[in-house]
């Protein structure tokens, strides 16, 4: 905010300096082209007076007399004429030479002096008024726009500029004030939803972690009993304490039962480790499949061009399906990203097929070298095929896709042919 305030002041001062320079230039220009009308008129009237005396043989008495003689419309800026000559008395000569406060010029002929009065007042300077008026309006508009940006954009942004940093540190309880700002209102609303979601997820993870630790402690304690029994039976058998075959078979049966108990506990541990390690929230409703494919097209159009991959979405028949728009887009993006990462980059195509009760979205890509025996496991959690090379990943992408499709009452399958073409089919319920 301080930088913006300083910017406004610098702009204001710079504008004033520029305005002063423009006014000085205009003043200097005007001084050079200062109104010389009255000087031109004095030259004309002097010439006409000489011509008048030569023809009329007497002095000019009035300005109108000279105008009539010269047959002109007048002399701009000239307001009057006085004359004096040898025949005038002293009083008339004094009156002639007296300073009446008017601007005048004295012109002499052979026998007379003429006093030519003129108006030297310049007209109101329109140029200065236009320059300063336009500059003032322009300055007002610029300052107004800057203040609007400061109030509507920079000030609200400054108020929550520290929010992402606080969220990154895990401070999820920081309050976000409601703001109806047209530029950031929706953004703040989304950030607040994100904060609430992260806070709930953090609490849930803490609860799950606590439950898992308690479960592991409990199961670990429960494992000790069958393990102690197995060790006891095994020690007795190793020392040959049981001579009868029936007793040995009974001991073997007990050992087998204890092993089953241990296997049961291990299964519970594995199940507890895998259960709900990801939260799949899906809100299904009626959506048009066309909008989903348009979103995918917009997202990958530029990206595929930069990677020089032949990416095409075939013609499709739009219809209503039962799904979550954002989650369906996520599923298709996951499949396409896998095609980019593990394919050869020759082509990726998205085709569709409408069946009676299903709508199929078929994503095909070239360059799949995944062994057929591994293809059955690509939707398992944490599974990564032998073709991953040095590509980073968690092995959860396609697992998440299947979980999401199941929650949308759909399915996702994969197949590959001998030519290395991978085909992933996303099936949705038609409404």
Secondary structure, DSSP 4 states (H G I P E B T S, - for coil): -HHHHHHHHHHHHHHHHHHHHHHHHHHHHHHHT---HHHHHHHHHHHHHHHHHHHHSS----HHHHHHHHT-S--TTEEEEEEEETTS-HHHHHHHHS--SSEEEEEE-SSEEEEEEE--PPPP-HHHHHHHHHHHHHHHHHHHHHHHHIIIIIHHHHHTTTHHHHHHTT-TT--------TTTHHHHHHHHHHHHHHHHHHHHHHHHHHHHHHHHHHHHHHHHHHHHHHHHHHHHHHTT---SHHHHHHHHHHHHHHHHHHHHHHHHHHHHHHTTSS------EEEEHHHHHHHHHHHHHHHHHHHT-EEEE------EEEE-HHHHHHHHHHHHHHHHHHS-SSEEEEEEEE-SSEEEEEEEES-----HHHHTTTTSTT---TT-TT----S-HHHHHHHHHHHTT-EEEEEE-TTS-EEEEEEEEE-
